[in-house]
Amino acid sequence: MEWLIWLGAAISVAGLAGLVWCIARVWRARRSGLEDEALRAVVQRVMPVNMAALMFSVIGLMMVILGIFLG
């Protein structure tokens, strides 16, 4: 079950990279001095990516735990 641990770790890292991208995207938008409506539009576009990245991280961590239990 070592492959399940490594696969889960890779999926978690991909999810973490997505979360970092979301944070960086919103941070850049805030620093650029956008108006409230424009900033809200950026956050609304980033939100689905953020939720998907969070889901990937959680699924990857569950795979790691399952691989440890089964291994």
C-alpha positions as CSV (number, residue, x, y, z in Angstrom):
1,M,0.0,0.0,0.0
2,E,3.0,2.3,-0.3
3,W,1.8,3.4,-3.7
4,L,-1.4,4.7,-2.1
5,I,0.6,6.8,0.4
6,W,2.7,8.3,-2.4
7,L,-0.3,8.9,-4.6
8,G,-2.2,10.6,-1.8
9,A,0.9,12.7,-1.0
10,A,1.1,13.8,-4.6
11,I,-2.6,14.7,-4.7
12,S,-2.3,16.7,-1.5
13,V,0.7,18.6,-2.8
14,A,-1.3,19.4,-6.0
15,G,-4.2,20.7,-3.8
16,L,-1.7,22.7,-1.7
17,A,-0.3,24.3,-4.9
18,G,-3.8,25.2,-5.9
19,L,-4.4,26.8,-2.6
20,V,-1.2,28.8,-2.8
21,W,-2.2,30.0,-6.3
22,C,-5.6,31.1,-5.0
23,I,-4.0,33.0,-2.1
24,A,-1.4,34.7,-4.5
25,R,-4.1,35.6,-7.0
26,V,-6.3,37.4,-4.4
27,W,-3.3,39.0,-2.7
28,R,-2.2,40.5,-6.1
29,A,-5.7,41.7,-6.7
30,R,-5.8,43.4,-3.3
31,R,-2.4,45.0,-3.7
32,S,-3.3,46.4,-7.1
33,G,-5.9,48.6,-5.5
34,L,-9.0,47.4,-7.3
35,E,-12.4,48.8,-6.4
36,D,-14.7,46.8,-4.3
37,E,-16.8,45.4,-7.2
38,A,-13.7,44.4,-9.2
39,L,-12.1,42.7,-6.1
40,R,-15.4,40.8,-5.5
41,A,-15.3,39.6,-9.1
42,V,-11.8,38.3,-8.7
43,V,-12.7,36.5,-5.4
44,Q,-15.8,35.0,-7.1
45,R,-13.7,33.6,-9.9
46,V,-11.1,32.2,-7.5
47,M,-13.6,30.6,-5.1
48,P,-14.4,27.4,-7.2
49,V,-10.7,26.8,-7.7
50,N,-10.1,27.3,-4.0
51,M,-12.8,24.8,-3.0
52,A,-11.5,22.2,-5.6
53,A,-8.0,22.6,-4.3
54,L,-9.2,22.1,-0.7
55,M,-11.1,19.0,-1.8
56,F,-8.0,17.6,-3.5
57,S,-5.9,18.2,-0.4
58,V,-8.4,16.5,1.8
59,I,-8.8,13.5,-0.5
60,G,-5.0,13.1,-0.7
61,L,-4.7,13.2,3.0
62,M,-7.4,10.6,3.4
63,M,-5.5,8.4,0.9
64,V,-2.3,8.8,2.9
65,I,-4.1,7.8,6.1
66,L,-5.8,4.8,4.4
67,G,-2.5,3.7,3.0
68,I,-0.9,3.8,6.4
69,F,-3.8,1.9,8.0
70,L,-3.7,-0.8,5.3
71,G,0.0,-1.0,5.1
